[in-house]
Amino acid sequence: MSAEPQQEVREFLAEFPDTQAVDVIFADLSGVVRGKRYPVADLTRIYSQGLAFPASSFLLDTAGANTDAGGKGFSDGDPDCFAVPIPDTLDRVPWSAQPLAQVLLTFRERGGTPLFFEPRNVLARVAQRLKAELGLTACVAFELEFYLIDRARGALGAPQPPISPATGERDRATQVYGMDQVDAFGTVLTDIVESCSAQGVPTGAISAEYAPGQFEINLRHVEDPLAAADDCVLFKRAVKGVARKYDMQATFMAKPYPGEAGNGMHLHVSLFDAEGRNVLDDGAGGISDSFRHALGGLLESLPEAMAFLAPNINSFRRYQPDIFVPIRRSWAQENRSVALRVPLGSGSATRVEHRMPGADANPYLVLASLLAGMHHGIARQLDPGPPAKGNAATAFDPALPMRPRRALEKLRRGKILRDYLGKDYVDLYVQAKEAEYETFEAAITPQEYQWYLLAD
């Protein structure tokens, strides 16, 4: 589709003349998709004039409450900024019963400069620095795990697996990579893939994972980090939308079931120079010095990055020993227990797989922290140390902050990500998340009643 804005609108309406409305959307600090629905008659005006949104929309907590981080919200009167459509993201919404379109937005200050605390713009700054200073561009693919769940909740509001279309009963166990599970939910999974294809989101393999109703769908590599993160946002929206169509729900919550596997977001990243050479490849089937340095930077910055990779209280419940979830600063080739895995592949396919992030994380901020770590390591020629052997996830790494407030404090006091993401943004993020944790911790849970109501 043409990148010329009004031409993009004309071509879309010519192809889908029955469109009734358009959803203008963006992902906030927590990765929650927010926006507005406009009548399709407003689409031309949206592209020509843009829209007004409160800038504080990017500092809400996960539940949508204003955190007033940095005095942005209640304190400053909650001013608007400009939102403009991102070229080539105008597409139909295939799972909607109503003929709908959607388009992704990016935000600008009144003077036209990118809004510095929009997560997408944070990623853009890091990607631009990687290219300007090292001449490198990232090629990125996301892998996301998710659960299909029943719309009805179990005891105390807990989720439960959906009724299997194949058996008419709830699955109580699963087989990882089991094709029976893929077949049973094949109609839903196929609809997800086809909906993504209709929106230009390139998907790959589908697999059943380690728990009932849990699946993974891989996104294909994209030679533009911003577009790759956009695809991740659109993919998660499509999964949830298609699940609703089949009277189910989908969750990317990091640990929805205490005794089952969590949901991860794995990122595969290669780095290409101006001549199109993958600088992570040594040309002889191994990893280059640049790759080793990038690994060193990722490991050194990992303690600071945890606040982005695990963005809420539930996120940290995913980290447990001996379940193929990394809990240490570690790397190795072909080892799924490490934080940084080097998968099979050579030449253009040489890449790092970052296995720490949860599926609930904001893809823009995760990728920004990852590229910052790689730049940091290459620029300083850091050594990652020897690769791990065997199971690297038997015990927690004391240098990694495995509690929410510890992670925020590590980010606040760190120097690496403040340099790359911007100290002002890091401060806003920390303040917003601290406000969210304070609200969450103020709630009285059912377990508190069970333990303490009659304890004295």
N, C-alpha and C positions, 0 to 999 in steps of 0.2 A: 504494500500500500504506500502511496506517495507520502513523503514526509512533509509536504506543503500542507499546512493545517486545514484550510478550507477545502482543498482538494481531497484530503482524507475524509472529511465529513461528507462531501458529495458522493464519493465512491462508496462509502459505507451505506448511506441512505438509498443509493441506487440498488445495492445488493440486497438490503434488508428494509424494504419500504414499509413493512408493517410494524416497525419498531414504535413502541408507544412512549417509552421513557428511557432515561439514561442514568445510571448510577455513577457518580463521580467519587472516587475512592482513594484512600491512602492508608499506609500502615503507620501507626503511631509508635511511641517509644517502646511499648511492650509488644509490638507486632500486631496489635488488634486493628482490624480493618474498620475504618470509619469513613463517613462521607455523607452525601445527600443524594436524593433521587429527584431529578428534574424531568418535566415533560420534554419529549423529543424536540418540540418546537424551539426549545432554548439551546439546542446543541450548537448551532452556528454562533450564537452570542457567546457561549462558553468558550469556544475556540478563539473568537476574535477579541474578547474583552477580559477573559479570565473570571475568577470568582473570588469572593471574600470569605475567609475562614479565620476564626480566632487562632493566633499563633500558639496559644497555650494548648491547643489540641495535641501538640507533640510532647506535652508534659503531664498528661493525665495518668492516673494510676490504671492498673489493669481493669478495674471495675468502672472506669470512666469518670472518676471524681477528680476535680481540679486540685492539684497539689500545691499550687502557688510557688513552685520551685523558682528560685532566683527572683522572686517578686513578680513573676509573670502569671497573671490570672486575676485573682482578687485585688492584689496590691496596685497593679498598674491600670486597672479598668478594663482589662481583657481586650486589647486592641486587635483589629483584624490585620491580616497580611494577604497578599495576592496568591492565588493558586491557579496554575495553568496546566492544561493537559500535557502529558508526556507523549511525544510523537509515536505513532504506530502502536498504541495500546488501546485504541478504540475497537472493541469487539462486541459481539453479541454474547448473551448469557444463556447458553444452551439448556441449562437445567431449569430455567424459569418457565412457569406456565404462561406468564404474561410476556409478550415480546419485548425484551429488555436489551439495552446495551450497557456497557460499562467502559470507563476510561480511568487510567491512573493519573494522579495529580502530583505535581511537585510545587514547592512553595517558594515565594520570593518576598524580600523586603519591599517596602514602598519605593525605594530607589532602584529596584530591579535586581539587586544582588541576591544570591541564593540565601534562604533563611538558614542561619548557621546551625540551628538545633533541630532541623529536620534530619532524621536518620539517613535518608537517601543522600542528602547533601554531605553528611559526614563521610559516607563511603566515597562519594565523588572526590572529595578533597584528598583522601588517602590514595585512591587510584591515580589521580593526577600527579601526586608527588612521586609515586612509584615510577610513572612514565617519565616525568620531567628530570628526576635525579638519577635514575638507573636505566632509563630507556626500556622499561619492561611493562608488558601488559599481561594481566592475569586471564587465563581461561579457566572457567569455573563450572562445576556441576554440583548440585545439591542432591542428597539422598534423604528422604524423610520417612520416618515411621509414624504410623497413626493407628488408632483403634476405631473400628466401627462399634457403636454401642446402641443399646436399646433406648428408645425415648423414655421408657418407664424406668424409674430409679429403684434401687434396692434399699436396704436398711440404712437409715441416717443419710439418705440422699446419695449413696454410693452408686457408681455406674455398674451396669451388668452387660454381658455380651448379648448381641442381638440374636433373635431366633434365626437359626440357619435355614435358608431357603431350601436346602437339600434334605434336611431331616425333620424340619418343623420343631426342633428343640434347640435349646441353648448349648453351644459347645462348652464343655468343661475342661477340655485339653486340646492341644494342637500339636502338629508336627512342623517344626521349622522347615521351610522350603516344601511343605506338603502341598501337592497339587490338588488334593481333594478339597482343601480349604479355599484355594484359588478358584476351583470349579464351582464350589457352593455359592460363593459371592461373585461369580464371574460377571453377571449382568451389571452389578453396581460398579465393579472395578473397570469393566470395559467402558461404561458410560463416563467414568472419571477420565479415562485416557482420551476418549473421543471429545469430551468437553474441553480438555486441555489443548488438544490438537486444533479445535475450532478457534481457540484464543491464541494460537501461535506459541503455546508452551510445549516444548519438546520433551516427551517422556520416553522412558526406556523400559527396563525390566520391572515386573511385578513379582513379589514373593510374599508368602506367608511367613510371619515371624514367630516369636517364641511364646505367644500367648493367644488365647481364644479371641478372635476378632481383630488381631493385630496384623497389619500388612506394611510393606514398604514398596514405594514406587520411586524409581530413580528418574531424575531429570537429566537430560543430556548436557554435555559440555557446551558452554556458550563463550564466545571470545570477547565478552564485554562484561565486566563484573557488575555494572549497574543493571544490565539486562538480565543477568543470571539471578540477581536478588529480586528483581521485578517478577521474574518467572516463579520464584519461590512463593512470593506473596499471592500471586494469582492461582498457583497450584493449591495452596491451602484453602483459599476461598472456594475453588472448584470442588475439592473433596467434601467440604462441609455442605455445599449446595446440593451436590448430587446425592449425598447421604440423606438429606431431608426429603428429596424427591422419592426415595424408597422407604420413607417412614422410619428412618434410622437417624442417628446423629454420628458425627465423627469428632474425635478429640485428638489434639496434638499435645495435650497435657503431658508433662515429662514422666509422671508416675501416677497414673490413675488407679492402679491396683497395687496394694502393698506387697503382695506375694508374687507379682508377675513382672515381666520385663518392662522397662520404661521405653519411652519414645525418644529416639535420638535424631539429630540433624547432622549428618556427616557431609563434609565439604571436600571435594576433590579439586585441587588447584595445581595448574602448571603455569610457568612464566615464560613468555616469548619475547624475544628482542625484536628490533626493527626489521631484521631480515627474516623473521618468521621462524627462528631457531628456538627450540625449547632449552633454555639455559639450565634446566634441572638435569638434563641428560648429558652424560660424559662422552657420548658418541661411541662407546664400546659396550653398551648394554648395562652400564652401572649408573650410579648417581654422581653428579659433578660436585666440585668444591662449592659452587654457588648453592647447590641443594643442601649440602651439609651446613653451610652458613645460615641458610634460611631456616633449617631445623633448629639451629642454635638460637636464633632470634625468637622463634615461636616458643621454645621452651623457656627462655628467659622472661618473656612477656606473659606467659600463661597465668601466673598468679594474679596479675593485674586484670587479665581478660576474663577471669571467672565471673565477674559481676555482669558481663554481657552474655557469656555462654550459658549461665544458669540464672535467669533474670527474676526468679521469684522463689518463695519459700518451698513450694513443692518441687522446684527444679532440682534441689540438692538431694531429694530422696532417691533420685535415679542413681546416684553414685554409691555403689555397693561393691564389695569384693567379689570376684569370681563369677561375674555374669556378663563378661565381654563389654563392660563399661569401664573406661580408663579412670584411674584414681591417682595416678602419679605422672610426673613429668617424665615422659619416656618416648622413645622412638625405636622402630625396628622395621625390617622388611618382612612383609607377609606375616604379621602378628596382630591379631584383632584385640589383644589385651592392652595395647599401648595407646597413648594419646595421639601420636603422629605415626600413622602406618604408611609404609611405602609399598603400594600394591604392585603386582606383576605388571610389566609394561616397559617399553623402551622407546627411544625416539620421542615423537610428539606425545606419546601416551605416558611418559614419565611424569609422576605427580605425587603430591602428598595428600593423604586422606586425614583430615582433622576429625577425630572421633569424640571430642569432648562435648560439643554443644548439644543441648536438648532441643527437641522439636518445637518447644514453646518459645525459643529465642527469636529475637528480631534479626532476620537474615542480613539486613544492611549493616547492623552494628557488629554482628558476628564476623562477617566478611571484612569489614573495616579493621577490626582488631587483628584478624588473621594476616591481612596484607601488611599492616603496620609491623607485625612481628617479623614477617619475611624480609621486609625492607630493612628493619633494624639489624637483623642478623647478617644480611649480605653486605650492608654498608660498613659494618664493624667486623666482618669476617669472624663471626663467633663460631666456636666449636660446640657441637651438640653432645660431645662425649660418646662413649661406645653405645652401640645398640643394645636394647634389652634382650634377654634370652628367656625363653619359656614364658610362664605366666607373670606378667608385669603388674597385675592387679590383685595382689594378695593382701596388700596393706596400704593404708592411706599415706600420701606424701605430706609430711608436716609443713612443707612450704606452700601447699595449695590451701586456700581458704575454703573450707567445706561447710561454711555456714553463711547465710545471706549477709549479715552485718559485717562479718569478717571480710567477705569479698568486697563489699563497698569500701571498707576502710583501706584494704590493699589497693584498690583502684584510686582512692582519694590521695593516698600517700605516694603512689607510684610516679615515675617520671617518664616511662616509655610511652604509654598511651596518652598521657596528657600532651606530650609533644606532637603525636600524630593526629589524634582526634580533636585536639584543642582543649586547653585547660578550662575554658569557659563551658564547653559542652560537657566535659567530665563532671564539673561541679554541678551543673544542672541535672545531669543524670543521677548522680548520687543523692542530691536533695529530693528529687522526685521519688526515687526508690525508698529512701528513708521514710518519707511521708506515707508511702504505701505500706511499708512494714509496720509502722506505728498504728495505722488503721486496722491492719490485719490482726496484730497482737492484742488490740483492745477488745476484740470479740471473745465471748465466752463460748468454748467449744463443748460438744456433748461429752467428750472424755473428761473435761473438768468436773462436770456434774457427777459422772460415774465415779470418779476418784475422790472428790473432795466434799461433795454436798453433805454427806453424813459421816465423814471421816473422823470428826471430833466427837 
